[in-house]
Amino acid sequence: MSATQSLTLATAPISSSIASSEQPKVKPCCVCTDEKAARDECMLFSKSDNPQQDCQSMMSKYKSCMAGFGFQVA
């Protein structure tokens, strides 16, 4: 292995760890806003006797979007 190869290998993990630490953490209130708005609108204005069942697809979309950002919605 040449000196430049060992230098490249030695600095690669450092630069990737710096990049991940500089990446801002996402707040749950700031992601999936469109899905959340659609879910809320469906739940609030549903004419069904059981809005939770009526809006299940909207809730599933919201939960899967949040899971994509690492949040678990019960």
Secondary structure, 3 states (H helix, E strand, C coil): CCHHHHHHHHHHHHHHHHHHHHCCCCCHHHCCHHHHHHHHHHHHHCCCCCHHHHCHHHHHHHHHHHHHCCCCCC
